[in-house]
């Protein structure tokens, strides 16, 4: 792992502010798999399963998250 990734995984997320998509908060949401994202600063984020918060969160550098976000916007995963 890179030093950046090591630093992200060394962070304690106990006080992280987790945010879920407004689309997954609507009543009757058919999606059984929802995620939450926490801002780790400097563009880095943590992502976790909102229904299994006991599982470890994935952590992404600013560059990784931007590449993913841009891919979603460009329809790369679609």
C-alpha positions in Angstrom: 0.0 0.0 0.0 1.1 3.6 -0.6 1.9 5.9 2.3 -1.3 7.9 1.5 -3.4 4.7 1.8 -1.6 3.6 5.0 -2.4 7.0 6.5 -6.1 6.7 5.5 -6.4 3.2 7.0 -4.7 4.3 10.2 -7.4 6.9 10.9 -10.0 6.3 13.5 -13.5 6.6 12.0 -15.3 6.5 15.3 -16.3 10.2 15.1 -16.8 10.3 11.3 -19.9 12.0 9.9 -21.5 9.4 7.6 -23.8 10.6 4.9 -26.2 8.5 2.9 -27.6 9.4 -0.6 -30.9 11.1 -0.4 -32.1 8.6 -3.0 -31.6 5.8 -0.6 -33.4 7.5 2.2 -36.8 7.6 0.5 -39.6 5.4 1.9 -39.8 2.0 0.1 -36.3 2.2 -1.4 -36.0 -1.0 -3.3 -32.2 -1.0 -2.9 -31.0 -3.6 -0.4 -27.4 -2.3 -0.7 -26.9 1.3 0.4 -23.7 3.0 1.1 -22.6 5.9 3.3 -19.7 8.2 2.7 -17.6 10.1 5.2 -15.3 13.1 4.3 -11.8 12.4 5.6 -10.4 15.8 4.5 -8.3 16.8 1.6 -10.7 15.1 -0.8 -10.3 11.6 0.7 -13.3 9.6 1.6 -14.4 6.5 3.5 -17.2 4.4 2.2 -19.2 1.8 4.1 -22.2 -0.5 3.9 -25.0 1.4 5.7 -26.7 -1.8 6.7 -23.5 -3.6 7.9 -21.7 -0.8 9.8 -19.8 -3.5 11.7 -17.8 -4.2 8.5 -14.6 -2.2 7.8 -15.0 0.9 5.6 -13.1 1.3 2.4 -10.9 4.4 2.1 -10.1 6.3 -1.0 -7.5 9.0 -1.7 -8.7 12.2 -3.4 -7.4 11.0 -6.7 -9.1 7.6 -6.5 -12.4 9.1 -5.5 -12.2 11.7 -8.3 -11.6 9.0 -10.8 -14.5 7.0 -9.6 -16.8 10.1 -9.4 -15.8 11.1 -12.9 -16.4 7.6 -14.2 -19.9 7.6 -12.8 -20.7 11.0 -14.3 -19.4 9.8 -17.7 -21.6 6.6 -17.6 -18.6 4.3 -17.3 -20.3 1.9 -15.0 -23.6 2.0 -16.5 
